[in-house]
Amino acid sequence: MKENNQQAATKNIKIGATRTYIKHVTAADFARFEDGLVHAVCSTFSLAQAAEWAGRLFVLDMKAEDEEGIGTCLTINHKAPAFEGDSITIVATLEKYDVYEVICSYKATVGERLVADGQTGQKILKKEKLARILAPKKV
């Protein structure tokens, strides 16, 4: 029986493996809403986006050329501020990989200080299926 590309790519990726992403905080990451600046620190939204990217690093290693990842869940426990100029290290740990589902826990730190932790989830789907799912529905 012949392995598909995804099976071949993932046989060396084990539960407990990690991927690291470093997010450099800029003013663009500050907490802002329609009524203006809330505070000049990295927003929960920006942290969440960086956490998703750290988990996506697994997807990039696992998906075949005709596949793409799509986010399915995200939890974030924002515990401490990160300031402009800080480098946030986000370490994603593979917790579950089941056929097409990728679940990671993550920790985001600045030095020894825990900034956030949580979990991300993504599914790997064929690009053509994803295009059908995401196509606008005619009413």
Backbone as CSV, one residue per row, in Angstrom:
resi,resn,N_x,N_y,N_z,CA_x,CA_y,CA_z,C_x,C_y,C_z
1,MET,0.840,-1.181,0.000,0.000,0.000,0.000,0.886,1.246,0.000
2,LYS,0.592,2.169,-0.873,1.402,3.356,-1.040,0.976,4.453,-0.060
3,GLU,1.946,5.121,0.580,1.650,6.231,1.490,1.260,7.457,0.692
4,ASN,0.295,8.235,1.229,0.032,9.515,0.590,1.029,10.537,1.122
5,ASN,1.067,11.715,0.498,2.033,12.749,0.887,1.903,13.121,2.352
6,GLN,0.660,13.232,2.833,0.446,13.648,4.212,0.989,12.607,5.189
7,GLN,0.739,11.334,4.922,1.249,10.288,5.813,2.771,10.315,5.848
8,ALA,3.385,10.490,4.697,4.840,10.529,4.636,5.383,11.738,5.396
9,ALA,4.713,12.883,5.262,5.176,14.112,5.915,5.007,14.061,7.426
10,THR,3.994,13.340,7.900,3.702,13.370,9.330,4.303,12.216,10.113
11,LYS,4.884,11.221,9.461,5.365,10.074,10.230,6.499,10.435,11.181
12,ASN,7.181,11.556,10.926,8.244,11.987,11.830,7.775,13.035,12.839
13,ILE,6.498,13.420,12.793,5.949,14.387,13.735,5.150,13.620,14.772
14,LYS,5.574,13.707,16.008,4.965,12.934,17.094,4.253,13.854,18.081
15,ILE,3.285,13.289,18.790,2.636,14.005,19.877,3.725,14.472,20.844
16,GLY,3.616,15.710,21.287,4.635,16.283,22.168,5.674,17.113,21.426
17,ALA,5.689,17.015,20.082,6.622,17.830,19.294,6.254,19.308,19.466
18,THR,7.224,20.187,19.268,6.972,21.623,19.423,7.379,22.402,18.182
19,ARG,6.749,23.547,18.030,7.123,24.540,17.029,7.152,25.880,17.743
20,THR,8.087,26.738,17.372,8.260,28.021,18.037,8.116,29.162,17.044
21,TYR,7.374,30.176,17.467,7.216,31.409,16.691,7.541,32.580,17.613
22,ILE,8.302,33.533,17.113,8.627,34.725,17.901,7.894,35.916,17.301
23,LYS,7.070,36.527,18.127,6.263,37.695,17.744,6.901,38.931,18.340
24,HIS,7.263,39.890,17.501,7.837,41.153,17.953,6.709,42.173,18.081
25,VAL,6.493,42.675,19.265,5.372,43.578,19.530,5.669,44.972,18.982
26,THR,4.725,45.465,18.171,4.796,46.831,17.637,3.512,47.562,18.027
27,ALA,3.461,48.831,17.733,2.265,49.635,18.024,1.041,49.094,17.288
28,ALA,1.246,48.408,16.170,0.123,47.821,15.424,-0.567,46.709,16.219
29,ASP,0.105,46.172,17.236,-0.456,45.098,18.055,-1.244,45.616,19.260
30,PHE,-1.250,46.920,19.496,-1.925,47.482,20.661,-3.435,47.231,20.595
31,ALA,-4.037,47.223,21.773,-5.488,47.029,21.881,-6.203,48.314,21.451
32,ARG,-6.914,48.214,20.319,-7.676,49.339,19.770,-9.050,48.844,19.346
33,PHE,-10.019,49.693,19.531,-11.369,49.426,19.030,-11.837,50.674,18.289
34,GLU,-13.071,50.669,17.838,-13.593,51.808,17.077,-13.525,53.108,17.864
35,ASP,-13.562,53.017,19.188,-13.515,54.238,20.009,-12.089,54.658,20.342
36,GLY,-11.077,53.961,19.800,-9.696,54.389,19.983,-8.836,53.400,20.737
37,LEU,-7.662,53.884,21.128,-6.678,53.068,21.839,-7.195,52.732,23.233
38,VAL,-7.138,51.450,23.583,-7.533,51.007,24.917,-6.319,51.059,25.833
39,HIS,-5.229,50.412,25.395,-3.970,50.477,26.129,-2.822,50.110,25.189
40,ALA,-1.650,50.648,25.511,-0.478,50.508,24.639,0.327,49.253,24.998
41,VAL,-0.344,48.107,24.971,0.305,46.803,25.143,-0.280,45.854,24.104
42,CYS,0.359,44.719,23.931,-0.091,43.734,22.954,-1.510,43.278,23.312
43,SER,-2.396,43.348,22.352,-3.799,42.985,22.571,-3.976,41.468,22.624
44,THR,-5.063,41.061,23.232,-5.413,39.645,23.253,-5.621,39.144,21.822
45,PHE,-6.243,39.976,20.983,-6.464,39.614,19.584,-5.146,39.320,18.879
46,SER,-4.160,40.187,19.051,-2.869,40.001,18.403,-2.161,38.747,18.927
47,LEU,-2.262,38.517,20.231,-1.699,37.297,20.816,-2.362,36.051,20.237
48,ALA,-3.675,36.114,20.083,-4.411,34.973,19.539,-3.963,34.661,18.116
49,GLN,-3.770,35.695,17.325,-3.313,35.493,15.942,-1.929,34.844,15.918
50,ALA,-1.046,35.281,16.800,0.294,34.702,16.871,0.244,33.251,17.352
51,ALA,-0.650,32.963,18.293,-0.797,31.586,18.777,-1.295,30.680,17.659
52,GLU,-2.251,31.174,16.870,-2.734,30.376,15.740,-1.610,30.108,14.745
53,TRP,-0.768,31.096,14.516,0.343,30.906,13.582,1.308,29.833,14.101
54,ALA,1.581,29.853,15.402,2.491,28.850,15.974,1.945,27.445,15.749
55,GLY,0.639,27.244,15.939,0.024,25.945,15.661,0.015,25.623,14.179
56,ARG,-0.143,26.661,13.354,-0.160,26.456,11.900,1.185,25.937,11.390
57,LEU,2.255,26.194,12.111,3.556,25.687,11.682,3.532,24.163,11.546
58,PHE,2.735,23.489,12.388,2.551,22.041,12.222,1.801,21.737,10.931
59,VAL,0.743,22.501,10.685,-0.065,22.285,9.478,0.798,22.425,8.233
60,LEU,1.660,23.426,8.217,2.530,23.627,7.054,3.425,22.422,6.812
61,ASP,3.861,21.767,7.894,4.688,20.562,7.760,3.877,19.344,7.349
62,MET,2.596,19.330,7.670,1.772,18.134,7.484,0.968,18.113,6.189
63,LYS,0.542,19.267,5.729,-0.396,19.287,4.605,0.293,18.964,3.280
64,ALA,-0.490,18.369,2.409,-0.024,18.109,1.048,-0.240,19.373,0.219
65,GLU,0.319,19.399,-0.981,0.219,20.577,-1.841,-1.229,20.921,-2.185
66,ASP,-2.086,19.918,-2.262,-3.493,20.157,-2.617,-4.381,20.324,-1.388
67,GLU,-3.776,20.609,-0.240,-4.516,20.772,1.015,-4.218,22.127,1.642
68,GLU,-5.115,22.526,2.545,-4.927,23.763,3.298,-5.523,23.589,4.677
69,GLY,-5.033,24.384,5.634,-5.550,24.339,6.993,-6.606,25.399,7.212
70,ILE,-7.495,25.114,8.151,-8.515,26.081,8.544,-8.681,25.981,10.057
71,GLY,-8.751,27.136,10.699,-8.885,27.164,12.150,-10.230,26.631,12.602
72,THR,-10.222,25.899,13.719,-11.464,25.338,14.258,-11.728,25.772,15.690
73,CYS,-10.688,26.081,16.446,-10.906,26.525,17.821,-9.684,27.276,18.313
74,LEU,-9.928,28.113,19.321,-8.855,28.886,19.916,-9.272,29.269,21.326
75,THR,-8.414,28.964,22.289,-8.593,29.487,23.636,-7.336,30.266,23.991
76,ILE,-7.541,31.345,24.714,-6.402,32.149,25.135,-6.660,32.643,26.550
77,ASN,-5.696,32.401,27.396,-5.710,32.897,28.763,-4.621,33.962,28.835
78,HIS,-5.049,35.217,28.717,-4.098,36.341,28.685,-3.740,36.686,30.127
79,LYS,-2.489,36.465,30.506,-2.083,36.536,31.904,-1.241,37.747,32.279
80,ALA,-0.532,38.329,31.314,0.360,39.451,31.625,0.579,40.283,30.360
81,PRO,0.949,41.547,30.514,1.153,42.390,29.337,2.475,42.108,28.618
82,ALA,2.465,42.417,27.340,3.690,42.456,26.537,3.731,43.851,25.921
83,PHE,4.880,44.492,26.018,5.010,45.890,25.649,5.670,46.054,24.278
84,GLU,5.496,47.235,23.703,6.140,47.533,22.426,7.638,47.272,22.558
85,GLY,8.181,46.556,21.588,9.596,46.200,21.600,9.878,44.833,22.204
86,ASP,8.914,44.291,22.968,9.094,42.944,23.520,9.046,41.902,22.410
87,SER,9.740,40.808,22.639,9.643,39.638,21.762,8.928,38.545,22.544
88,ILE,7.783,38.134,22.017,6.996,37.083,22.653,7.361,35.763,21.985
89,THR,7.793,34.807,22.766,8.099,33.476,22.246,6.879,32.597,22.466
90,ILE,6.312,32.103,21.371,5.143,31.229,21.451,5.586,29.820,21.081
91,VAL,5.468,28.907,22.021,5.837,27.511,21.793,4.544,26.696,21.732
92,ALA,4.266,26.146,20.553,3.102,25.279,20.356,3.549,23.835,20.511
93,THR,2.758,23.067,21.243,3.039,21.652,21.472,1.909,20.832,20.864
94,LEU,2.254,19.877,20.017,1.252,19.028,19.386,0.645,18.105,20.434
95,GLU,-0.659,18.246,20.639,-1.386,17.445,21.622,-2.152,16.298,20.969
96,LYS,-2.643,16.549,19.754,-3.471,15.549,19.076,-3.330,15.737,17.572
97,TYR,-3.171,14.639,16.883,-3.230,14.651,15.427,-4.010,13.415,15.018
98,ASP,-5.206,13.637,14.528,-6.101,12.539,14.191,-6.623,12.742,12.778
99,VAL,-6.093,12.047,11.841,-6.417,12.120,10.419,-6.201,13.537,9.891
100,TYR,-7.176,14.437,10.084,-7.050,15.791,9.542,-7.159,16.868,10.621
101,GLU,-7.225,16.507,11.876,-7.357,17.480,12.959,-6.024,17.643,13.681
102,VAL,-5.634,18.907,13.897,-4.388,19.235,14.575,-4.736,20.090,15.789
103,ILE,-4.454,19.583,16.983,-4.715,20.317,18.225,-3.381,20.573,18.915
104,CYS,-3.158,21.827,19.281,-1.922,22.218,19.966,-2.248,22.999,21.230
105,SER,-1.445,22.801,22.255,-1.437,23.717,23.385,-0.289,24.686,23.107
106,TYR,-0.315,25.837,23.770,0.785,26.778,23.575,1.025,27.580,24.844
107,LYS,2.239,28.085,24.941,2.623,29.028,25.983,3.327,30.183,25.297
108,ALA,2.953,31.394,25.686,3.567,32.607,25.157,4.290,33.300,26.302
109,THR,5.570,33.536,26.134,6.368,34.141,27.199,7.200,35.302,26.674
110,VAL,7.504,36.207,27.579,8.519,37.237,27.347,9.558,36.980,28.424
111,GLY,10.698,36.476,28.003,11.691,36.032,28.974,11.097,34.903,29.799
112,GLU,11.133,35.024,31.108,10.577,34.000,31.999,9.103,34.261,32.321
113,ARG,8.579,35.412,31.884,7.222,35.814,32.249,6.188,35.192,31.312
114,LEU,5.222,34.470,31.869,4.135,33.883,31.086,3.144,34.983,30.717
115,VAL,2.966,35.201,29.421,2.052,36.223,28.910,0.688,35.609,28.614
116,ALA,0.683,34.395,28.061,-0.580,33.741,27.719,-0.346,32.253,27.539
117,ASP,-1.441,31.501,27.666,-1.423,30.089,27.297,-2.810,29.725,26.792
118,GLY,-2.913,28.549,26.223,-4.199,28.123,25.685,-4.045,26.975,24.708
119,GLN,-4.991,26.920,23.775,-5.037,25.816,22.815,-5.535,26.335,21.466
120,THR,-5.015,25.737,20.400,-5.498,26.032,19.048,-5.899,24.732,18.373
121,GLY,-6.802,24.845,17.428,-7.216,23.691,16.631,-7.328,24.083,15.178
122,GLN,-6.890,23.190,14.309,-7.014,23.393,12.869,-7.345,22.062,12.221
123,LYS,-8.012,22.147,11.086,-8.262,20.963,10.270,-7.550,21.144,8.947
124,ILE,-7.113,20.038,8.396,-6.483,20.043,7.079,-7.486,19.437,6.109
125,LEU,-7.838,20.228,5.103,-8.821,19.800,4.108,-8.246,19.961,2.704
126,LYS,-8.815,19.219,1.768,-8.463,19.429,0.365,-8.866,20.850,-0.013
127,LYS,-8.029,21.522,-0.790,-8.299,22.906,-1.178,-9.634,23.027,-1.902
128,GLU,-9.961,22.055,-2.748,-11.227,22.139,-3.487,-12.429,22.027,-2.548
129,LYS,-12.345,21.189,-1.535,-13.426,21.076,-0.553,-13.548,22.369,0.247
130,LEU,-12.427,22.921,0.651,-12.422,24.158,1.409,-13.037,25.297,0.581
131,ALA,-12.708,25.354,-0.702,-13.280,26.377,-1.578,-14.798,26.260,-1.647
132,ARG,-15.298,25.019,-1.695,-16.758,24.817,-1.720,-17.388,25.264,-0.400
133,ILE,-16.765,24.927,0.702,-17.292,25.289,2.019,-17.329,26.797,2.208
134,LEU,-16.296,27.481,1.737,-16.166,28.919,1.973,-16.810,29.779,0.891
135,ALA,-17.334,29.168,-0.151,-17.976,29.921,-1.229,-19.243,30.604,-0.707
136,PRO,-19.446,31.873,-1.107,-20.678,32.559,-0.673,-21.908,31.806,-1.181
137,LYS,-22.907,31.730,-0.334,-24.156,31.054,-0.703,-25.072,32.049,-1.404
138,LYS,-25.717,31.591,-2.474,-26.671,32.454,-3.192,-28.018,32.332,-2.507
139,VAL,-28.639,33.475,-2.284,-29.935,33.487,-1.598,-31.054,33.773,-2.541
